[in-house]
Amino acid sequence: MAHWDHTTDVVVVGAGGGAMTAALVAKQAGLDVLMIEKTEYYGGSTAISGGGLWIPNNYLLQRDGLADSFEKARTYLKHTVSDRTPPALQESYLVHAPEMVKYLVSNSHVRFHRSVGYADYYPERPGGMVDGRALEASPFNGKKLGPDLAQLRPMSIKVPAGLAFTASEYNKLGMITSTWAGKWVALKVSVRTVFNIITGVRYLTLGQALIARLRLSLKEENVPIWLNTPLKDLVLEDGAVVGVVAEREGRTMRIAARKGVVLGAGGFEHNQAMREAFQQPPVNHEWSSGSPGNTGDAIQAGMKIGAKLDLMDDAWWGPSSVPPNQPVMFHVGERSYPGGIMVNAAGKRFTNESASYVDVVHAMYEKHSAAVPHIPAFFIMDQRYRSKYIFGTLFPGQPIPPVYFESGYFRKADTIAGLAQQCGIDPTNLVETIERFNAFARRGVDEDFHRGDSAYDRYYGDPTVKPNPCLAPIEQPPFYAVPMVPGDLGTKGGLVIDECARVLRADGAPIPGLYAIGNSSASVMGNTYPGPGSTIGPAMTFGYVAAKHIAGGKIRPIGKLP
């Protein structure tokens, strides 16, 4: 008999939203569960994200009388993901995602609210929804975690003490200079911040709220989380995974898993060698906004025992910038605000800047060449834009730090031609591009890339700008440019799973005892991004599915919803 240093029913590798969901559901099914986490913090990429979940046909949509259904959502996936991933995997997601949400709400501290009006990323396609299917965790007082709060992974961008806002509030804050709704939310956030500072409340929002709610639930179920415990290997006996090898407190430990191992340790975004092996150049792990511990350990462990891989060339891309001495900035709303465009090294626009962030980076890679580089691209804006809208951590009208100019992160000139010269762009091309764009902006119709036509484009647009909330002329000097690189929220490829979240071998047979979820698995969403929360939603859903399968389907019933 093999020697084991520790024995449990289920070992969950990782401590993000998907891993925590798997652990909680397995524990509530009566199984003994151990979580192991490589880093000194729990929360993974979920904790540093916006915390959204894309959940079709969810109970809050039903409560609000918005028409969605399994069939409608399946139609939408058919026209977005298509057949890039197996239909059985897609259908498993559509069945279990709304079930998972209701289960957590009735059996844990997790609570959600709708991201009202946050459209699907392709709402005009069959089955798409302008109202959107996104949920986010309701705010949470982190003080309830006691000493465990200190181990919650901090946000990448340092947030002033007491300042907290939801994803929906951030959208409104972007319009602080334009709309009364923006001003009202700014006032509400300010009052809340003062209250938090005075009372000592740790008001958590976004991904941190979701993780904190899951962590408190796990704590009350007495599920141990061993931090600083990286996975080293999977233990295989007679073709089945029966445990893991991990490192803890300087020693190697063999941990038996009587029922199964769930790999939920994120992707390989911070493994430069893996990125260069699987992805199109140029690629740089420093451009990623994923958790720094995500170096593909779980994926490599699966590869060693013959697991099948897919989507390794793709990621949850998004145009990003790299400010000096700060974390990488993943740009979402900025690309929809009127009065800014992206151009390639030739000074030409190449895509709808307001489109889904994954589509914008796909365009960067598809069109990139030695003759006409698109990496980096340049985000161009004028003083009007800077005076009205947020860019990264810069609020409207906030002075740009001198180091931004000294480092070349920001370039500035009084003329478009002068700005082009600072960026190494052909001045004639850039002047012509701006003049053409300005003509479109005045008419409100982007004849080249249809920016602002989609409800998704307009979600971050400025409703006071007519006739198109995403278009305004770039004409007020000085003019600014910021290099944009293909950043990401994590890699998308990994171990291929079936509809039960079981890892498959190259021949399509499941590996007994082994499950994968989140970015450790090949995404159910294929090469696309159907809506906000298409990363965390599947991670948590297949965490729920894996735990349910391990437990033989015997889990707590869904109780009364609050």
C-alpha positions as CSV (number, residue, x, y, z in Angstrom):
1,M,0.0,0.0,0.0
2,A,1.3,3.5,-0.9
3,H,2.4,5.8,1.8
4,W,0.2,8.9,2.3
5,D,1.0,11.9,4.5
6,H,-2.6,13.0,4.4
7,T,-5.9,11.4,3.3
8,T,-9.2,13.1,2.3
9,D,-12.1,12.4,-0.1
10,V,-11.5,15.4,-2.4
11,V,-8.4,17.5,-3.1
12,V,-9.2,20.8,-4.7
13,V,-6.1,22.5,-6.3
14,G,-6.4,26.3,-6.4
15,A,-8.5,28.8,-4.4
16,G,-10.3,31.0,-6.9
17,G,-14.0,31.2,-7.5
18,G,-14.4,27.9,-9.3
19,A,-12.2,26.0,-6.8
20,M,-14.0,27.4,-3.8
21,T,-17.4,26.5,-5.3
22,A,-16.2,22.9,-5.9
23,A,-14.9,22.6,-2.4
24,L,-18.1,24.1,-0.8
25,V,-20.5,21.9,-2.8
26,A,-18.4,18.7,-2.1
27,K,-18.3,19.5,1.6
28,Q,-22.0,20.1,1.8
29,A,-22.5,16.7,0.0
30,G,-20.9,15.1,3.1
31,L,-17.4,14.6,1.6
32,D,-14.1,15.4,3.4
33,V,-12.4,18.2,1.4
34,L,-8.9,19.7,1.4
35,M,-8.0,22.8,-0.7
36,I,-4.3,23.5,-1.6
37,E,-3.2,26.9,-2.9
38,K,0.2,27.7,-4.4
39,T,0.4,31.3,-3.2
40,E,0.2,33.1,0.1
41,Y,-3.3,34.4,-0.8
42,Y,-6.6,32.8,-1.6
43,G,-8.9,34.2,-4.3
44,G,-6.9,33.6,-7.5
45,S,-7.7,35.7,-10.5
46,T,-11.3,36.0,-9.4
47,A,-10.3,38.2,-6.4
48,I,-8.6,40.7,-8.7
49,S,-11.3,40.7,-11.4
50,G,-14.6,42.5,-11.8
51,G,-16.3,39.5,-10.3
52,G,-19.0,39.1,-13.0
53,L,-20.7,35.9,-13.9
54,W,-22.4,35.3,-17.3
55,I,-25.4,33.2,-16.3
56,P,-28.2,32.6,-18.9
57,N,-31.7,32.2,-17.7
58,N,-30.8,33.1,-14.1
59,Y,-33.3,33.5,-11.3
60,L,-32.8,37.3,-11.1
61,L,-33.7,37.7,-14.8
62,Q,-36.8,35.6,-14.1
63,R,-37.6,37.7,-11.1
64,D,-37.4,40.9,-13.1
65,G,-39.6,39.5,-15.9
66,L,-36.9,39.5,-18.6
67,A,-37.4,36.8,-21.2
68,D,-34.6,34.2,-21.3
69,S,-34.6,30.5,-21.6
70,F,-32.4,27.5,-22.2
71,E,-33.4,27.5,-25.9
72,K,-32.7,31.2,-26.3
73,A,-29.3,30.9,-24.7
74,R,-28.5,27.8,-26.7
75,T,-29.3,29.7,-29.9
76,Y,-27.0,32.5,-28.8
77,L,-24.1,30.1,-28.2
78,K,-24.7,28.5,-31.6
79,H,-24.2,32.0,-33.1
80,T,-21.2,32.9,-31.0
81,V,-19.2,29.8,-29.8
82,S,-20.7,27.7,-32.7
83,D,-19.2,24.2,-32.9
84,R,-15.8,25.2,-31.6
85,T,-16.6,23.3,-28.3
86,P,-18.7,20.2,-27.9
87,P,-22.5,20.8,-27.8
88,A,-22.7,18.5,-24.7
89,L,-20.3,20.8,-22.9
90,Q,-22.3,23.9,-23.9
91,E,-25.6,22.3,-22.8
92,S,-24.1,21.2,-19.5
93,Y,-23.2,24.8,-18.9
94,L,-26.6,26.2,-19.8
95,V,-28.4,23.6,-17.6
96,H,-26.1,23.9,-14.5
97,A,-25.2,27.6,-14.5
98,P,-28.6,28.9,-13.3
99,E,-28.8,25.9,-11.0
100,M,-25.4,26.7,-9.5
101,V,-26.3,30.3,-8.7
102,K,-29.5,29.2,-7.0
103,Y,-27.7,26.5,-5.0
104,L,-25.1,29.0,-3.7
105,V,-27.7,31.6,-2.8
106,S,-29.7,29.1,-0.8
107,N,-26.8,27.2,0.8
108,S,-24.1,29.8,1.5
109,H,-23.3,33.5,2.1
110,V,-23.1,34.2,-1.6
111,R,-25.6,36.8,-2.8
112,F,-25.9,38.3,-6.3
113,H,-27.4,41.3,-8.0
114,R,-27.9,41.9,-11.7
115,S,-25.5,44.1,-13.8
116,V,-28.5,45.9,-15.2
117,G,-28.2,46.8,-18.8
118,Y,-24.8,45.2,-19.3
119,A,-25.5,43.7,-22.7
120,D,-24.2,40.4,-24.0
121,Y,-21.2,41.1,-26.1
122,Y,-23.1,40.3,-29.4
123,P,-26.6,41.3,-28.4
124,E,-27.8,41.7,-32.0
125,R,-27.1,38.0,-32.8
126,P,-29.9,35.5,-32.5
127,G,-30.6,34.7,-28.8
128,G,-28.6,37.8,-27.6
129,M,-29.9,40.0,-24.9
130,V,-29.5,43.8,-24.7
131,D,-30.5,43.6,-21.0
132,G,-27.6,41.2,-20.5
133,R,-27.2,38.0,-18.4
134,A,-24.5,39.2,-16.1
135,L,-24.6,38.9,-12.3
136,E,-22.1,40.2,-9.7
137,A,-21.7,39.4,-6.1
138,S,-23.4,41.9,-3.7
139,P,-21.0,44.0,-1.5
140,F,-19.8,42.4,1.6
141,N,-18.2,43.5,4.9
142,G,-14.8,41.9,4.9
143,K,-14.6,42.3,8.7
144,K,-16.8,39.2,9.0
145,L,-13.8,37.1,7.9
146,G,-11.7,38.1,10.9
147,P,-8.0,37.2,10.5
148,D,-8.7,35.4,7.2
149,L,-9.3,38.8,5.6
150,A,-5.5,39.4,5.6
151,Q,-5.1,36.4,3.3
152,L,-7.5,37.6,0.6
153,R,-5.6,38.3,-2.6
154,P,-5.4,42.1,-2.8
155,M,-6.4,44.0,-5.9
156,S,-3.6,44.6,-8.4
157,I,-4.2,48.3,-8.5
158,K,-3.9,49.8,-5.1
159,V,-7.3,51.2,-4.0
160,P,-7.4,54.0,-1.3
161,A,-8.7,52.8,2.1
162,G,-12.5,52.7,2.2
163,L,-13.0,53.3,-1.5
164,A,-15.2,50.6,-3.0
165,F,-17.7,50.4,-6.0
166,T,-19.5,47.8,-7.9
167,A,-19.1,47.1,-11.6
168,S,-22.4,48.8,-12.3
169,E,-21.3,51.8,-10.3
170,Y,-18.0,52.0,-12.2
171,N,-19.9,52.3,-15.4
172,K,-21.8,55.3,-14.0
173,L,-18.6,56.8,-12.5
174,G,-17.2,56.9,-16.1
175,M,-19.9,59.5,-16.8
176,I,-19.2,61.7,-13.8
177,T,-18.7,64.8,-15.9
178,S,-21.6,64.1,-18.3
179,T,-24.6,62.7,-16.5
180,W,-26.5,63.3,-13.2
181,A,-26.5,59.5,-12.7
182,G,-22.7,59.7,-12.8
183,K,-22.6,62.5,-10.3
184,W,-25.0,60.8,-8.0
185,V,-23.0,57.6,-8.0
186,A,-19.8,59.6,-7.3
187,L,-21.5,61.2,-4.3
188,K,-22.8,57.8,-3.1
189,V,-19.3,56.3,-3.3
190,S,-17.8,59.3,-1.6
191,V,-20.2,59.1,1.3
192,R,-19.7,55.3,1.6
193,T,-15.9,55.8,1.6
194,V,-16.2,58.3,4.5
195,F,-18.5,56.0,6.4
196,N,-16.1,53.0,5.9
197,I,-13.2,55.0,7.2
198,I,-15.0,56.3,10.2
199,T,-16.6,52.9,11.1
200,G,-13.8,50.6,10.1
201,V,-16.1,48.6,7.8
202,R,-14.2,46.8,5.1
203,Y,-16.6,47.2,2.3
204,L,-15.7,44.6,-0.4
205,T,-17.0,44.7,-4.0
206,L,-16.3,43.1,-7.4
207,G,-14.3,39.9,-7.3
208,Q,-13.2,40.4,-3.7
209,A,-16.8,40.4,-2.5
210,L,-17.5,37.1,-4.3
211,I,-14.4,35.4,-2.9
212,A,-15.0,36.8,0.6
213,R,-18.5,35.4,0.6
214,L,-17.3,32.0,-0.5
215,R,-14.5,32.0,2.0
216,L,-16.8,32.7,4.9
217,S,-19.0,29.9,3.7
218,L,-16.1,27.5,3.5
219,K,-14.9,28.6,7.0
220,E,-18.3,27.8,8.5
221,E,-18.1,24.3,6.8
222,N,-14.6,23.8,8.3
223,V,-13.0,23.3,4.9
224,P,-9.2,23.7,5.3
225,I,-7.2,25.8,2.8
226,W,-3.5,25.1,2.9
227,L,-1.8,28.3,1.5
228,N,1.8,28.2,0.2
229,T,1.2,24.6,-0.9
230,P,2.0,24.2,-4.7
231,L,0.9,21.2,-6.6
232,K,3.9,19.1,-7.8
233,D,2.4,16.1,-9.4
234,L,-0.6,13.8,-9.8
235,V,-0.5,10.3,-8.4
236,L,-1.7,7.7,-10.9
237,E,-2.6,4.1,-10.0
238,D,-4.0,1.7,-12.6
239,G,-4.8,4.6,-14.9
240,A,-6.8,6.5,-12.2
241,V,-5.8,9.7,-10.3
242,V,-5.8,8.7,-6.6
243,G,-4.0,11.8,-5.1
244,V,-1.5,14.6,-5.5
245,V,2.1,15.4,-4.6
246,A,2.4,18.8,-3.1
247,E,5.0,20.9,-1.2
248,R,4.2,22.3,2.2
249,E,6.5,24.0,4.7
250,G,9.5,22.9,2.9
251,R,8.6,19.2,2.6
252,T,7.1,17.0,-0.1
253,M,3.6,15.6,0.9
254,R,1.6,12.8,-0.7
255,I,-2.1,13.5,-0.3
256,A,-4.6,10.8,-1.1
257,A,-7.9,11.7,-2.6
258,R,-10.4,8.8,-2.2
259,K,-13.0,10.3,-4.5
260,G,-11.3,12.7,-6.8
261,V,-9.0,15.6,-7.6
262,V,-10.3,18.9,-8.9
263,L,-7.8,21.1,-10.8
264,G,-8.8,24.7,-10.5
265,A,-5.4,26.4,-10.4
266,G,-5.9,28.9,-13.2
267,G,-4.1,29.0,-16.6
268,F,-0.5,29.6,-17.7
269,E,-0.6,33.3,-18.3
270,H,2.5,33.9,-16.2
271,N,4.6,31.1,-17.7
272,Q,6.6,32.8,-20.5
273,A,8.0,29.5,-21.8
274,M,4.5,28.0,-22.2
275,R,3.2,31.1,-23.8
276,E,6.0,31.1,-26.3
277,A,5.4,27.4,-27.0
278,F,1.7,27.6,-27.6
279,Q,0.8,31.2,-28.6
280,Q,1.5,33.6,-31.4
281,P,4.3,36.1,-30.9
282,P,4.7,38.7,-29.6
283,V,3.5,37.6,-26.2
284,N,4.6,38.7,-22.8
285,H,3.4,37.3,-19.5
286,E,4.0,40.8,-17.9
287,W,1.1,42.0,-20.0
288,S,-1.4,39.7,-18.2
289,S,-3.8,40.8,-15.5
290,G,-4.2,37.3,-14.2
291,S,-3.1,36.1,-10.8
292,P,0.7,36.0,-10.5
293,G,0.6,32.4,-9.3
294,N,-0.9,31.1,-12.6
295,T,2.0,29.4,-14.2
296,G,0.2,26.3,-15.7
297,D,1.2,23.9,-12.9
298,A,-2.2,22.0,-13.1
299,I,-2.2,21.9,-16.9
300,Q,1.4,20.5,-16.9
301,A,0.5,17.9,-14.4
302,G,-2.4,16.8,-16.6
303,M,-0.2,16.8,-19.7
304,K,2.2,14.4,-18.0
305,I,-0.5,11.7,-17.6
306,G,-1.8,12.0,-21.2
307,A,-4.6,14.5,-20.9
308,K,-5.9,16.1,-24.1
309,L,-5.3,19.9,-24.6
310,D,-7.3,22.5,-26.6
311,L,-7.4,26.3,-27.1
312,M,-3.8,26.7,-25.9
313,D,-3.2,29.4,-28.5
314,D,-5.9,31.6,-27.1
315,A,-6.6,33.8,-24.0
316,W,-9.2,36.1,-22.4
317,W,-7.5,39.0,-24.3
318,G,-8.0,42.7,-23.9
319,P,-6.2,45.8,-25.0
320,S,-3.9,46.8,-22.2
321,S,-1.3,49.5,-21.4
322,V,1.8,49.3,-19.2
323,P,2.3,52.4,-17.0
324,P,5.6,52.8,-15.3
325,N,6.0,51.3,-11.8
326,Q,2.3,50.2,-11.8
327,P,0.4,47.0,-12.7
328,V,-0.8,46.6,-16.3
329,M,-4.0,48.4,-17.1
330,F,-6.8,46.4,-18.8
331,H,-8.9,48.9,-20.8
332,V,-12.6,48.3,-21.2
333,G,-14.8,51.5,-20.9
334,E,-12.1,53.8,-22.3
335,R,-12.5,52.3,-25.7
336,S,-16.2,53.2,-25.9
337,Y,-15.9,56.8,-24.6
338,P,-16.4,59.2,-27.5
339,G,-13.3,60.9,-28.8
340,G,-10.6,58.1,-28.7
341,I,-9.4,55.7,-31.4
342,M,-6.8,53.0,-31.8
343,V,-4.4,52.9,-34.7
344,N,-1.6,50.7,-36.0
345,A,2.0,51.6,-36.7
346,A,0.9,53.0,-40.1
347,G,-1.5,55.4,-38.4
348,K,-4.6,53.6,-39.6
349,R,-7.7,52.3,-37.6
350,F,-8.1,48.5,-37.9
351,T,-11.1,47.6,-35.9
352,N,-14.2,48.8,-33.9
353,E,-12.5,50.1,-30.8
354,S,-15.7,49.6,-28.7
355,A,-16.1,45.9,-29.6
356,S,-15.6,43.1,-27.1
357,Y,-12.0,43.3,-25.8
358,V,-11.2,39.8,-27.0
359,D,-12.2,40.7,-30.5
360,V,-10.0,43.8,-30.5
361,V,-6.9,41.8,-29.6
362,H,-7.8,39.1,-32.1
363,A,-7.8,41.8,-34.7
364,M,-4.4,43.0,-33.4
365,Y,-2.9,39.6,-33.9
366,E,-4.6,38.7,-37.1
367,K,-3.4,42.0,-38.8
368,H,0.0,42.2,-37.1
369,S,3.0,41.9,-39.5
370,A,6.5,43.1,-39.8
371,A,5.4,45.4,-42.6
372,V,2.6,47.0,-40.5
373,P,2.9,46.3,-36.8
374,H,-0.3,46.3,-34.8
375,I,1.5,45.4,-31.5
376,P,1.8,47.8,-30.0
377,A,-1.1,49.8,-31.3
378,F,-1.7,53.4,-30.1
379,F,-4.7,54.8,-28.3
380,I,-5.2,58.4,-29.5
381,M,-7.3,61.0,-27.6
382,D,-7.5,64.7,-27.3
383,Q,-7.8,67.1,-24.4
384,R,-11.6,67.0,-24.5
385,Y,-11.4,63.3,-23.8
386,R,-9.0,63.7,-21.0
387,S,-11.1,66.4,-19.4
388,K,-14.3,64.3,-19.5
389,Y,-13.4,60.6,-19.1
390,I,-11.5,58.2,-17.0
391,F,-8.4,56.6,-18.5
392,G,-6.9,53.8,-16.4
393,T,-6.5,55.3,-12.9
394,L,-6.6,58.9,-14.2
395,F,-9.9,60.6,-13.4
396,P,-11.3,63.4,-15.7
397,G,-9.0,66.4,-15.7
398,Q,-6.5,64.8,-13.2
399,P,-3.0,65.9,-14.0
400,I,-0.9,63.3,-15.9
401,P,2.1,62.3,-13.7
402,P,5.4,63.6,-15.3
403,V,6.8,60.0,-15.1
404,Y,4.2,59.0,-17.7
405,F,5.7,61.3,-20.2
406,E,9.3,60.6,-19.2
407,S,8.9,56.9,-19.6
408,G,7.1,57.2,-22.9
409,Y,3.9,55.7,-21.6
410,F,2.1,58.9,-22.6
411,R,3.1,60.9,-25.7
412,K,1.8,64.5,-26.1
413,A,1.8,67.1,-28.9
414,D,-0.1,70.2,-30.0
415,T,-0.7,68.8,-33.4
416,I,-1.7,65.4,-34.8
417,A,1.3,65.4,-37.1
418,G,3.6,66.1,-34.1
419,L,2.0,63.3,-32.1
420,A,2.5,60.9,-35.1
421,Q,6.2,61.8,-35.1
422,Q,6.5,61.0,-31.3
423,C,5.0,57.6,-32.0
424,G,7.0,56.8,-35.1
425,I,3.8,56.9,-37.2
426,D,3.5,58.3,-40.7
427,P,2.1,61.9,-40.0
428,T,0.2,62.0,-43.3
429,N,-1.6,58.8,-42.6
430,L,-2.6,59.7,-39.0
431,V,-3.9,63.2,-40.1
432,E,-6.0,61.5,-42.8
433,T,-7.3,58.9,-40.3
434,I,-8.3,61.5,-37.7
435,E,-10.0,63.7,-40.4
436,R,-11.9,60.7,-41.7
437,F,-12.9,59.6,-38.2
438,N,-14.0,63.1,-37.3
439,A,-16.3,63.3,-40.3
440,F,-17.9,60.0,-39.1
441,A,-18.2,61.3,-35.6
442,R,-20.1,64.5,-36.7
443,R,-22.5,62.3,-38.7
444,G,-22.8,59.7,-35.9
445,V,-22.0,56.8,-38.3
446,D,-18.8,54.9,-38.4
447,E,-18.7,53.8,-42.0
448,D,-15.5,51.8,-41.6
449,F,-16.1,49.7,-38.4
450,H,-19.7,50.4,-37.3
451,R,-18.6,51.6,-33.8
452,G,-21.6,52.4,-31.7
453,D,-24.1,50.3,-33.7
454,S,-24.2,47.6,-31.0
455,A,-25.9,47.9,-27.7
456,Y,-22.7,46.5,-26.2
457,D,-20.7,49.4,-27.7
458,R,-23.1,51.9,-26.2
459,Y,-23.0,50.4,-22.6
460,Y,-19.9,52.5,-21.9
461,G,-20.7,55.3,-24.3
462,D,-21.7,58.8,-23.3
463,P,-25.5,59.2,-23.6
464,T,-25.1,63.0,-23.8
465,V,-23.2,62.8,-27.0
466,K,-25.5,62.7,-30.0
467,P,-26.2,61.1,-32.4
468,N,-23.7,58.3,-31.5
469,P,-22.6,58.0,-27.8
470,C,-19.4,56.3,-28.9
471,L,-18.2,58.9,-31.4
472,A,-16.9,62.4,-31.0
473,P,-14.3,64.4,-33.0
474,I,-10.7,64.3,-32.0
475,E,-9.8,68.0,-32.4
476,Q,-9.0,69.8,-29.2
477,P,-5.3,70.1,-28.5
478,P,-3.1,68.9,-27.0
479,F,-3.3,65.4,-28.3
480,Y,-2.2,62.2,-26.5
481,A,-1.2,58.7,-27.5
482,V,-0.7,55.6,-25.3
483,P,0.8,52.3,-26.6
484,M,-1.6,49.4,-26.3
485,V,-0.5,45.7,-26.0
486,P,-2.4,42.4,-26.1
487,G,-3.0,41.9,-22.4
488,D,-5.3,39.3,-21.0
489,L,-7.4,38.2,-17.9
490,G,-5.8,34.8,-18.2
491,T,-5.2,32.1,-20.7
492,K,-8.1,30.2,-22.2
493,G,-6.6,26.8,-23.1
494,G,-6.1,23.8,-20.9
495,L,-7.2,20.3,-20.2
496,V,-10.2,19.1,-22.3
497,I,-13.2,18.1,-20.1
498,D,-16.5,16.5,-20.7
499,E,-19.9,17.6,-19.6
500,C,-19.2,16.3,-16.1
501,A,-15.9,18.3,-15.8
502,R,-13.9,15.0,-16.1
503,V,-10.5,15.4,-17.8
504,L,-10.2,13.5,-21.0
505,R,-7.3,11.5,-22.5
506,A,-6.3,12.1,-26.1
507,D,-8.6,9.2,-27.1
508,G,-11.6,10.9,-25.5
509,A,-11.9,8.6,-22.6
510,P,-12.2,10.2,-19.1
511,I,-9.3,9.9,-16.7
512,P,-10.9,8.4,-13.5
513,G,-10.6,10.6,-10.5
514,L,-9.5,13.8,-12.3
515,Y,-11.6,16.9,-12.9
516,A,-10.6,20.3,-14.3
517,I,-12.4,23.7,-14.1
518,G,-11.8,27.4,-14.9
519,N,-8.7,28.3,-16.8
520,S,-7.1,25.0,-16.0
521,S,-9.5,23.5,-18.5
522,A,-10.2,24.4,-22.2
523,S,-13.0,26.9,-22.1
524,V,-16.5,26.0,-23.0
525,M,-16.7,29.4,-24.7
526,G,-14.2,28.4,-27.4
527,N,-12.5,31.3,-29.1
528,T,-15.1,33.9,-28.2
529,Y,-16.5,35.8,-25.2
530,P,-20.3,35.7,-25.2
531,G,-20.8,38.2,-22.3
532,P,-19.4,39.8,-19.2
533,G,-18.4,37.0,-16.7
534,S,-17.8,34.3,-19.3
535,T,-14.7,33.3,-17.3
536,I,-15.9,33.1,-13.7
537,G,-19.4,31.9,-14.7
538,P,-18.1,28.6,-16.2
539,A,-15.4,28.2,-13.6
540,M,-17.9,28.2,-10.8
541,T,-20.5,26.2,-12.8
542,F,-18.1,23.4,-13.6
543,G,-16.8,23.5,-10.1
544,Y,-20.4,22.8,-9.0
545,V,-20.7,20.1,-11.7
546,A,-17.5,18.4,-10.7
547,A,-18.5,18.3,-7.0
548,K,-21.9,17.1,-7.9
549,H,-20.5,14.3,-10.0
550,I,-17.9,13.2,-7.4
551,A,-20.7,13.1,-4.8
552,G,-22.9,10.9,-7.1
553,G,-25.4,13.7,-7.5
554,K,-26.2,13.7,-3.8
555,I,-26.0,17.3,-2.8
556,R,-28.1,19.6,-0.7
557,P,-31.4,20.7,-2.4
558,I,-31.9,24.2,-3.5
559,G,-33.7,25.8,-0.6
560,K,-35.7,29.0,-0.4
561,L,-34.1,32.0,-2.2
562,P,-33.7,35.2,-0.1
